[in-house]
Amino acid sequence: MPKAKTHLFKPKEIALAELAKALGHPARIAILKTLSRRNECICGEIVDSLPLAQATVSQHVKELKSVGLISGEVEGPKSCYCINWGQIEELQEFMQDLIGQLKSNRDRCC
């Protein structure tokens, strides 16, 4: 199996790719929207807002948490989550930079 060559890329490119991968499922986007609508830490209601099994939602939450888009704490038998706005703002900056770079070259293509 070939080794990943991510070390050959810039840290910002790697970070953006990891964030984009975490956003690569509609359930994860729905989770972020649910958290933003409440604008507070949510405990069990994430599962209630999605048409997915609790275990599936937990996996999606784990992916979002692993890249820092959400943060959470385990309080006894329940876990509470909220949006990590600092990471959301970093994602926005990465995307704006990427789109700006892409647009700056758009007149060079057929």
N, CA, C and O atoms as a DFTB+ gen file, in Angstrom:
440 C
 N C O
     1  1       0.841      -1.175       0.000
     2  2       0.000       0.000       0.000
     3  2       0.894       1.249       0.000
     4  3       1.784       1.362       0.844
     5  1       0.674       2.181      -0.925
     6  2       1.521       3.378      -0.977
     7  2       1.271       4.276       0.229
     8  3       0.153       4.374       0.734
     9  1       2.340       4.929       0.675
    10  2       2.224       5.838       1.809
    11  2       1.646       7.167       1.350
    12  3       1.887       7.612       0.227
    13  1       0.879       7.794       2.234
    14  2       0.355       9.128       1.941
    15  2       1.510      10.114       1.894
    16  3       2.460      10.017       2.672
    17  1       1.418      11.043       0.992
    18  2       2.487      12.031       0.843
    19  2       2.010      13.415       1.266
    20  3       2.409      14.426       0.689
    21  1       1.156      13.446       2.275
    22  2       0.635      14.736       2.718
    23  2       1.726      15.650       3.235
    24  3       1.570      16.871       3.204
    25  1       2.820      15.092       3.707
    26  2       3.922      15.921       4.218
    27  2       4.540      16.793       3.126
    28  3       5.290      17.720       3.432
    29  1       4.241      16.514       1.881
    30  2       4.778      17.292       0.774
    31  2       3.977      18.578       0.515
    32  3       4.364      19.401      -0.315
    33  1       2.864      18.740       1.230
    34  2       1.994      19.887       1.013
    35  2       2.102      20.878       2.162
    36  3       2.599      20.552       3.240
    37  1       1.627      22.091       1.912
    38  2       1.664      23.147       2.913
    39  2       0.691      22.826       4.046
    40  3      -0.347      22.206       3.818
    41  1       1.027      23.248       5.265
    42  2       0.139      22.982       6.411
    43  2      -1.289      23.481       6.207
    44  3      -2.235      22.813       6.626
    45  1      -1.467      24.642       5.572
    46  2      -2.820      25.156       5.330
    47  2      -3.592      24.261       4.368
    48  3      -4.796      24.062       4.531
    49  1      -2.898      23.719       3.362
    50  2      -3.559      22.821       2.411
    51  2      -3.992      21.535       3.106
    52  3      -5.080      21.021       2.846
    53  1      -3.155      21.023       3.976
    54  2      -3.480      19.805       4.725
    55  2      -4.665      20.064       5.653
    56  3      -5.598      19.263       5.721
    57  1      -4.620      21.187       6.364
    58  2      -5.703      21.516       7.297
    59  2      -7.033      21.680       6.566
    60  3      -8.059      21.172       7.018
    61  1      -7.014      22.389       5.437
    62  2      -8.250      22.570       4.673
    63  2      -8.781      21.238       4.167
    64  3      -9.990      21.005       4.204
    65  1      -7.915      20.372       3.702
    66  2      -8.346      19.059       3.214
    67  2      -8.990      18.240       4.334
    68  3      -9.989      17.558       4.108
    69  1      -8.425      18.307       5.529
    70  2      -8.998      17.572       6.665
    71  2     -10.367      18.130       7.048
    72  3     -11.291      17.371       7.344
    73  1     -10.493      19.453       7.043
    74  2     -11.783      20.066       7.351
    75  2     -12.808      19.727       6.278
    76  3     -13.958      19.418       6.590
    77  1     -12.396      19.784       5.012
    78  2     -13.308      19.464       3.911
    79  2     -13.771      18.012       3.989
    80  3     -14.937      17.710       3.732
    81  1     -12.864      17.130       4.341
    82  2     -13.232      15.711       4.489
    83  2     -14.276      15.544       5.586
    84  3     -15.225      14.775       5.438
    85  1     -14.093      16.273       6.691
    86  2     -15.051      16.182       7.796
    87  2     -16.421      16.721       7.390
    88  3     -17.440      16.289       7.928
    89  1     -16.451      17.655       6.451
    90  2     -17.723      18.213       5.982
    91  2     -18.310      17.407       4.822
    92  3     -19.342      17.781       4.265
    93  1     -17.660      16.312       4.463
    94  2     -18.033      15.541       3.288
    95  2     -19.246      14.645       3.431
    96  3     -19.434      13.750       2.607
    97  1     -20.066      14.844       4.429
    98  2     -21.286      14.050       4.576
    99  2     -22.417      14.981       4.999
   100  3     -22.228      15.808       5.890
   101  1     -23.590      14.863       4.376
   102  2     -24.690      15.767       4.709
   103  2     -25.124      15.702       6.176
   104  3     -25.617      16.694       6.712
   105  1     -24.949      14.567       6.823
   106  2     -25.315      14.471       8.244
   107  2     -24.441      15.392       9.089
   108  3     -24.916      15.965      10.070
   109  1     -23.185      15.539       8.723
   110  2     -22.285      16.403       9.491
   111  2     -22.653      17.869       9.313
   112  3     -22.558      18.659      10.252
   113  1     -23.069      18.223       8.121
   114  2     -23.535      19.589       7.881
   115  2     -24.819      19.830       8.670
   116  3     -25.000      20.902       9.247
   117  1     -25.702      18.846       8.698
   118  2     -26.944      18.971       9.469
   119  2     -26.648      19.115      10.966
   120  3     -27.326      19.868      11.664
   121  1     -25.649      18.402      11.450
   122  2     -25.268      18.518      12.860
   123  2     -24.792      19.935      13.157
   124  3     -25.191      20.523      14.162
   125  1     -23.942      20.488      12.292
   126  2     -23.469      21.857      12.491
   127  2     -24.630      22.850      12.456
   128  3     -24.675      23.775      13.268
   129  1     -25.556      22.670      11.539
   130  2     -26.721      23.561      11.461
   131  2     -27.569      23.464      12.729
   132  3     -28.037      24.478      13.245
   133  1     -27.762      22.260      13.220
   134  2     -28.530      22.059      14.449
   135  2     -27.867      22.777      15.613
   136  3     -28.531      23.462      16.391
   137  1     -26.557      22.618      15.729
   138  2     -25.838      23.282      16.813
   139  2     -25.890      24.802      16.683
   140  3     -26.008      25.501      17.689
   141  1     -25.805      25.318      15.466
   142  2     -25.813      26.773      15.286
   143  2     -27.187      27.363      15.572
   144  3     -27.284      28.472      16.097
   145  1     -28.243      26.643      15.236
   146  2     -29.600      27.149      15.516
   147  2     -29.825      27.304      17.013
   148  3     -30.472      28.253      17.454
   149  1     -29.300      26.388      17.776
   150  2     -29.474      26.445      19.237
   151  2     -28.529      27.448      19.880
   152  3     -28.856      28.033      20.913
   153  1     -27.359      27.653      19.282
   154  2     -26.352      28.577      19.780
   155  2     -26.043      28.366      21.262
   156  3     -25.814      29.314      22.015
   157  1     -26.044      27.108      21.647
   158  2     -25.676      26.711      23.005
   159  2     -25.271      25.248      22.956
   160  3     -25.490      24.575      21.948
   161  1     -24.689      24.757      24.022
   162  2     -24.315      23.340      24.047
   163  2     -25.574      22.479      24.038
   164  3     -26.542      22.751      24.749
   165  1     -25.536      21.452      23.227
   166  2     -26.666      20.530      23.085
   167  2     -26.220      19.158      23.565
   168  3     -25.120      18.702      23.250
   169  1     -27.071      18.519      24.317
   170  2     -26.719      17.189      24.814
   171  2     -27.351      16.110      23.939
   172  3     -26.750      15.751      22.926
   173  1     -28.482      15.591      24.254
   174  2     -29.050      14.469      23.525
   175  2     -29.852      14.816      22.299
   176  3     -30.200      13.927      21.521
   177  1     -30.159      16.096      22.102
   178  2     -31.090      16.468      21.040
   179  2     -30.538      16.325      19.625
   180  3     -31.308      16.357      18.666
   181  1     -29.231      16.170      19.471
   182  2     -28.673      16.018      18.123
   183  2     -29.260      14.782      17.460
   184  3     -29.649      14.825      16.293
   185  1     -29.324      13.695      18.189
   186  2     -29.865      12.444      17.638
   187  2     -31.324      12.629      17.249
   188  3     -31.765      12.111      16.223
   189  1     -32.080      13.371      18.070
   190  2     -33.499      13.579      17.788
   191  2     -33.731      14.401      16.528
   192  3     -34.800      14.310      15.924
   193  1     -32.753      15.198      16.122
   194  2     -32.939      16.079      14.969
   195  2     -32.552      15.440      13.636
   196  3     -32.747      16.045      12.583
   197  1     -32.005      14.225      13.672
   198  2     -31.549      13.566      12.450
   199  2     -32.246      12.228      12.249
   200  3     -32.606      11.562      13.220
   201  1     -32.438      11.829      10.988
   202  2     -33.091      10.548      10.709
   203  2     -32.088       9.386      10.710
   204  3     -32.124       8.523       9.832
   205  1     -31.205       9.376      11.697
   206  2     -30.156       8.356      11.762
   207  2     -30.117       7.732      13.151
   208  3     -30.584       8.316      14.129
   209  1     -29.554       6.543      13.213
   210  2     -29.403       5.851      14.491
   211  2     -28.398       6.585      15.375
   212  3     -27.519       7.286      14.874
   213  1     -28.528       6.425      16.667
   214  2     -27.661       7.092      17.627
   215  2     -26.198       6.770      17.374
   216  3     -25.351       7.660      17.459
   217  1     -25.883       5.525      17.066
   218  2     -24.494       5.131      16.822
   219  2     -23.927       5.837      15.579
   220  3     -22.759       6.225      15.556
   221  1     -24.757       5.994      14.565
   222  2     -24.326       6.680      13.346
   223  2     -24.071       8.159      13.619
   224  3     -23.067       8.715      13.173
   225  1     -24.980       8.788      14.352
   226  2     -24.802      10.197      14.716
   227  2     -23.528      10.358      15.538
   228  3     -22.780      11.315      15.339
   229  1     -23.282       9.450      16.439
   230  2     -22.072       9.511      17.268
   231  2     -20.812       9.465      16.415
   232  3     -19.845      10.171      16.703
   233  1     -20.810       8.651      15.379
   234  2     -19.643       8.592      14.480
   235  2     -19.442       9.914      13.749
   236  3     -18.312      10.377      13.595
   237  1     -20.530      10.516      13.303
   238  2     -20.429      11.804      12.613
   239  2     -19.952      12.898      13.569
   240  3     -19.132      13.737      13.197
   241  1     -20.462      12.887      14.786
   242  2     -20.018      13.848      15.798
   243  2     -18.529      13.657      16.072
   244  3     -17.787      14.628      16.221
   245  1     -18.105      12.415      16.137
   246  2     -16.687      12.118      16.379
   247  2     -15.805      12.708      15.286
   248  3     -14.738      13.248      15.579
   249  1     -16.235      12.612      14.034
   250  2     -15.475      13.175      12.913
   251  2     -15.376      14.696      13.019
   252  3     -14.304      15.269      12.826
   253  1     -16.497      15.343      13.325
   254  2     -16.488      16.796      13.458
   255  2     -15.618      17.242      14.633
   256  3     -14.920      18.254      14.561
   257  1     -15.675      16.478      15.695
   258  2     -14.879      16.808      16.879
   259  2     -13.392      16.579      16.616
   260  3     -12.557      17.327      17.123
   261  1     -13.055      15.574      15.845
   262  2     -11.643      15.249      15.588
   263  2     -10.911      16.361      14.837
   264  3      -9.699      16.511      14.988
   265  1     -11.636      17.143      14.028
   266  2     -11.005      18.263      13.318
   267  2     -11.267      19.594      14.010
   268  3     -10.869      20.650      13.518
   269  1     -11.934      19.534      15.147
   270  2     -12.137      20.730      15.947
   271  2     -13.299      21.610      15.547
   272  3     -13.417      22.722      16.060
   273  1     -14.171      21.154      14.642
   274  2     -15.317      21.978      14.257
   275  2     -16.353      22.061      15.364
   276  3     -17.095      23.039      15.456
   277  1     -16.403      21.037      16.204
   278  2     -17.250      21.093      17.387
   279  2     -16.417      20.693      18.595
   280  3     -15.397      20.015      18.472
   281  1     -16.865      21.117      19.737
   282  2     -16.214      20.708      20.977
   283  2     -17.291      20.108      21.861
   284  3     -18.479      20.380      21.689
   285  1     -16.866      19.301      22.796
   286  2     -17.848      18.661      23.651
   287  2     -17.245      18.124      24.922
   288  3     -16.035      17.938      25.049
   289  1     -18.128      17.884      25.848
   290  2     -17.743      17.323      27.133
   291  2     -18.679      16.185      27.484
   292  3     -19.875      16.230      27.197
   293  1     -18.122      15.179      28.102
   294  2     -18.919      14.067      28.593
   295  2     -19.251      14.368      30.042
   296  3     -18.361      14.541      30.875
   297  1     -20.549      14.427      30.335
   298  2     -21.019      14.680      31.694
   299  2     -21.829      13.471      32.145
   300  3     -23.029      13.379      31.888
   301  1     -21.157      12.555      32.815
   302  2     -21.835      11.333      33.229
   303  2     -22.240      10.517      32.026
   304  3     -21.405      10.226      31.169
   305  1     -23.523      10.135      31.941
   306  2     -23.963       9.309      30.814
   307  2     -24.255      10.089      29.542
   308  3     -24.556       9.487      28.511
   309  1     -24.171      11.425      29.590
   310  2     -24.496      12.188      28.383
   311  2     -23.318      13.052      27.939
   312  3     -22.451      13.422      28.730
   313  1     -23.322      13.353      26.658
   314  2     -22.295      14.213      26.070
   315  2     -22.964      15.477      25.555
   316  3     -24.048      15.425      24.975
   317  1     -22.316      16.607      25.770
   318  2     -22.846      17.891      25.300
   319  2     -21.873      18.489      24.296
   320  3     -20.659      18.441      24.495
   321  1     -22.407      19.052      23.216
   322  2     -21.573      19.571      22.133
   323  2     -21.996      20.975      21.739
   324  3     -23.156      21.360      21.889
   325  1     -21.033      21.731      21.233
   326  2     -21.309      23.051      20.677
   327  2     -20.305      23.322      19.560
   328  3     -19.287      22.639      19.440
   329  1     -20.610      24.323      18.754
   330  2     -19.724      24.697      17.649
   331  2     -18.474      25.367      18.203
   332  3     -18.541      26.176      19.129
   333  1     -17.347      25.019      17.627
   334  2     -16.085      25.683      17.947
   335  2     -15.928      26.809      16.930
   336  3     -15.418      26.596      15.830
   337  1     -16.367      28.003      17.305
   338  2     -16.403      29.122      16.371
   339  2     -15.023      29.520      15.877
   340  3     -14.891      29.998      14.750
   341  1     -14.002      29.337      16.684
   342  2     -12.649      29.647      16.234
   343  2     -12.247      28.803      15.038
   344  3     -11.642      29.304      14.091
   345  1     -12.582      27.530      15.084
   346  2     -12.244      26.628      13.972
   347  2     -13.124      26.911      12.754
   348  3     -12.666      26.784      11.618
   349  1     -14.369      27.288      12.979
   350  2     -15.251      27.651      11.867
   351  2     -14.687      28.878      11.145
   352  3     -14.692      28.936       9.915
   353  1     -14.204      29.850      11.909
   354  2     -13.622      31.046      11.304
   355  2     -12.336      30.719      10.548
   356  3     -12.056      31.317       9.509
   357  1     -11.558      29.778      11.064
   358  2     -10.350      29.353      10.349
   359  2     -10.721      28.666       9.045
   360  3     -10.082      28.898       8.018
   361  1     -11.743      27.827       9.075
   362  2     -12.234      27.185       7.847
   363  2     -12.660      28.247       6.831
   364  3     -12.351      28.136       5.644
   365  1     -13.362      29.263       7.295
   366  2     -13.798      30.332       6.406
   367  2     -12.599      31.042       5.772
   368  3     -12.610      31.333       4.576
   369  1     -11.577      31.317       6.563
   370  2     -10.370      31.959       6.032
   371  2      -9.683      31.072       4.997
   372  3      -9.269      31.550       3.941
   373  1      -9.563      29.776       5.304
   374  2      -8.938      28.846       4.358
   375  2      -9.704      28.828       3.040
   376  3      -9.101      28.858       1.967
   377  1     -11.030      28.779       3.121
   378  2     -11.843      28.734       1.906
   379  2     -11.739      30.034       1.122
   380  3     -11.646      30.009      -0.105
   381  1     -11.754      31.165       1.812
   382  2     -11.629      32.444       1.123
   383  2     -10.275      32.548       0.420
   384  3     -10.199      33.029      -0.711
   385  1      -9.207      32.099       1.085
   386  2      -7.886      32.101       0.468
   387  2      -7.863      31.219      -0.777
   388  3      -7.350      31.620      -1.821
   389  1      -8.418      30.021      -0.659
   390  2      -8.431      29.092      -1.788
   391  2      -9.223      29.666      -2.956
   392  3      -8.750      29.658      -4.092
   393  1     -10.406      30.156      -2.684
   394  2     -11.243      30.698      -3.755
   395  2     -10.564      31.907      -4.392
   396  3     -10.612      32.070      -5.612
   397  1      -9.940      32.745      -3.592
   398  2      -9.207      33.892      -4.130
   399  2      -8.086      33.462      -5.055
   400  3      -7.889      34.053      -6.116
   401  1      -7.341      32.424      -4.652
   402  2      -6.254      31.924      -5.493
   403  2      -6.792      31.326      -6.786
   404  3      -6.221      31.535      -7.856
   405  1      -7.882      30.589      -6.688
   406  2      -8.469      29.989      -7.886
   407  2      -8.977      31.062      -8.841
   408  3      -8.747      30.991     -10.048
   409  1      -9.668      32.054      -8.292
   410  2     -10.216      33.124      -9.129
   411  2      -9.118      33.948      -9.797
   412  3      -9.302      34.433     -10.914
   413  1      -7.994      34.108      -9.134
   414  2      -6.921      34.925      -9.708
   415  2      -6.352      34.304     -10.976
   416  3      -5.675      34.986     -11.746
   417  1      -6.610      33.043     -11.200
   418  2      -6.089      32.356     -12.379
   419  2      -7.165      31.985     -13.384
   420  3      -6.869      31.307     -14.368
   421  1      -8.387      32.402     -13.173
   422  2      -9.479      31.915     -14.021
   423  2      -9.424      32.436     -15.448
   424  3      -9.958      31.791     -16.351
   425  1      -8.802      33.569     -15.677
   426  2      -8.722      34.094     -17.056
   427  2      -7.628      33.415     -17.869
   428  3      -7.498      33.674     -19.066
   429  1      -6.849      32.559     -17.243
   430  2      -5.765      31.869     -17.943
   431  2      -6.201      30.539     -18.564
   432  3      -5.425      29.876     -19.252
   433  1      -7.427      30.173     -18.315
   434  2      -7.915      28.862     -18.787
   435  2      -8.840      29.049     -19.974
   436  3      -9.379      30.133     -20.194
   437  1      -9.017      27.973     -20.742
   438  2      -9.839      28.044     -21.946
   439  2     -11.286      28.274     -21.673
   440  3     -12.085      28.354     -22.606
